[in-house]
Amino acid sequence: MEQKIKVAVLGGGGRTGKYLITQLLNQGYSVKLLLRSPEKFQLQNPGIEIIKGDAIDIESIRSLVKGCQAIISTVGQRPDEPLVASRATLNVLSVMAELGVRRYILVAGLNVDVPSDKISERTTMATEWMKSNFPLIHEDRQKTYSILSASNADWTLVRVPFIEFTDVRKETLASVEDCRGDKISAADIAFFLIEQLDSDLYIKKSPFIANA
Ligand SMILES: NC(=O)c1ccc[n+]([C@@H]2O[C@H](COP(=O)([O-])OP(=O)(O)OC[C@H]3O[C@@H](n4cnc5c(N)ncnc54)[C@H](OP(=O)(O)O)[C@@H]3O)[C@@H](O)[C@H]2O)c1
């Protein structure tokens, strides 16, 4: 059987992260996880290596990425904690450059504006809601996009609508211009993220994905 790469995962203990880890293992990848509370992580598998640490700490990211060939992040902002998205991305990109790792795939909500967008009224409304209710988190996500845009890494920023935490899979519509639906299953996010490991279709791009 073909030897698959080792993937570093940020946010692997979160809701979407669990679908991602399960699917990576099912597809024969080995995974290295960065967890703040490893004792809370239930899944046991010989293909999993766990590093205890925080995404805003560069040493943690260095330990995580060492020995891996790609990074996938489903990190999400926790209330009343330091902003994580842009700091984690700065750390990841810096360590990638140091260690010669090229591929970085990360998840965000719809509320990241990209110059090539041609978004519908529905997507605009969802985006505006996030901007007015969580302005600092929105700014941090937008900053993350600016940092990615200025980097030489092979990044893909996957923008998703409301997530349904289910194994049910449906047709996934991807577009770099607009979000074509208002929901996506966590299983479909996991499959899409993993597909990007072997694809250059969305390198340096920010596709929206949604269920049809
Ligand atoms: N849920 C939705 O409907 C929805 C919709 C659109 C976009 N999104 C985006 O999709 C992604 C996944 O969402 P989700 O709902 O599955 O997320 P989630 O369940 O809230 O999980 C977030 C994960 O990020 C980790 N994390 C946060 N700060 C960290 C830090 N400083 N260092 C290390 N790990 C950290 C958390 O770890 P701890 O357990 O240690 O806190 C957790 O594992 C997120 O980027 C989210 O913003 C979600």
PDBQT file of the ligand as one rigid body, heavy atoms in Angstrom, charges set to zero:
ROOT
HETATM    1  N1  LIG A 301     -19.446  25.569  14.141  1.00  0.00    +0.000 N 
HETATM    2  C1  LIG A 301     -19.880  26.206  13.042  1.00  0.00    +0.000 C 
HETATM    3  O1  LIG A 301     -21.073  26.149  12.666  1.00  0.00    +0.000 OA
HETATM    4  C2  LIG A 301     -18.906  26.987  12.207  1.00  0.00    +0.000 A 
HETATM    5  C3  LIG A 301     -19.394  27.738  11.138  1.00  0.00    +0.000 A 
HETATM    6  C4  LIG A 301     -18.494  28.404  10.306  1.00  0.00    +0.000 A 
HETATM    7  C5  LIG A 301     -17.118  28.307  10.552  1.00  0.00    +0.000 A 
HETATM    8  N2  LIG A 301     -16.673  27.578  11.616  1.00  0.00    +0.000 N 
HETATM    9  C6  LIG A 301     -15.208  27.467  11.794  1.00  0.00    +0.000 C 
HETATM   10  O2  LIG A 301     -14.860  26.112  11.540  1.00  0.00    +0.000 OA
HETATM   11  C7  LIG A 301     -13.762  25.719  12.381  1.00  0.00    +0.000 C 
HETATM   12  C8  LIG A 301     -14.166  24.483  13.179  1.00  0.00    +0.000 C 
HETATM   13  O3  LIG A 301     -15.326  24.800  13.938  1.00  0.00    +0.000 OA
HETATM   14  P1  LIG A 301     -15.806  23.874  15.164  1.00  0.00    +0.000 P 
HETATM   15  O4  LIG A 301     -17.162  24.377  15.524  1.00  0.00    +0.000 OA
HETATM   16  O5  LIG A 301     -15.581  22.451  14.822  1.00  0.00    +0.000 OA
HETATM   17  O6  LIG A 301     -14.740  24.324  16.277  1.00  0.00    +0.000 OA
HETATM   18  P2  LIG A 301     -14.710  23.926  17.840  1.00  0.00    +0.000 P 
HETATM   19  O7  LIG A 301     -15.493  22.705  18.112  1.00  0.00    +0.000 OA
HETATM   20  O8  LIG A 301     -15.056  25.181  18.592  1.00  0.00    +0.000 OA
HETATM   21  O9  LIG A 301     -13.179  23.582  18.058  1.00  0.00    +0.000 OA
HETATM   22  C9  LIG A 301     -12.210  24.565  18.048  1.00  0.00    +0.000 C 
HETATM   23  C10 LIG A 301     -10.891  23.895  18.352  1.00  0.00    +0.000 C 
HETATM   24  O10 LIG A 301      -9.865  24.899  18.351  1.00  0.00    +0.000 OA
HETATM   25  C11 LIG A 301      -9.030  24.634  19.466  1.00  0.00    +0.000 C 
HETATM   26  N3  LIG A 301      -8.325  25.837  19.904  1.00  0.00    +0.000 N 
HETATM   27  C12 LIG A 301      -8.837  27.067  20.160  1.00  0.00    +0.000 A 
HETATM   28  N4  LIG A 301      -7.862  27.883  20.574  1.00  0.00    +0.000 NA
HETATM   29  C13 LIG A 301      -6.716  27.155  20.581  1.00  0.00    +0.000 A 
HETATM   30  C14 LIG A 301      -5.366  27.441  20.898  1.00  0.00    +0.000 A 
HETATM   31  N5  LIG A 301      -4.986  28.664  21.311  1.00  0.00    +0.000 N 
HETATM   32  N6  LIG A 301      -4.442  26.451  20.781  1.00  0.00    +0.000 NA
HETATM   33  C15 LIG A 301      -4.810  25.219  20.371  1.00  0.00    +0.000 A 
HETATM   34  N7  LIG A 301      -6.075  24.876  20.050  1.00  0.00    +0.000 NA
HETATM   35  C16 LIG A 301      -7.018  25.840  20.145  1.00  0.00    +0.000 A 
HETATM   36  C17 LIG A 301      -9.972  24.142  20.539  1.00  0.00    +0.000 C 
HETATM   37  O11 LIG A 301      -9.246  23.486  21.553  1.00  0.00    +0.000 OA
HETATM   38  P3  LIG A 301      -9.733  23.489  23.101  1.00  0.00    +0.000 P 
HETATM   39  O12 LIG A 301     -10.685  22.340  23.198  1.00  0.00    +0.000 OA
HETATM   40  O13 LIG A 301      -8.469  23.308  23.848  1.00  0.00    +0.000 OA
HETATM   41  O14 LIG A 301     -10.399  24.819  23.382  1.00  0.00    +0.000 OA
HETATM   42  C18 LIG A 301     -10.844  23.196  19.719  1.00  0.00    +0.000 C 
HETATM   43  O15 LIG A 301     -10.229  21.948  19.553  1.00  0.00    +0.000 OA
HETATM   44  C19 LIG A 301     -13.439  26.939  13.245  1.00  0.00    +0.000 C 
HETATM   45  O16 LIG A 301     -12.431  27.677  12.611  1.00  0.00    +0.000 OA
HETATM   46  C20 LIG A 301     -14.744  27.732  13.229  1.00  0.00    +0.000 C 
HETATM   47  O17 LIG A 301     -14.534  29.120  13.430  1.00  0.00    +0.000 OA
HETATM   48  C21 LIG A 301     -17.533  26.924  12.452  1.00  0.00    +0.000 A 
ENDROOT
TORSDOF 0
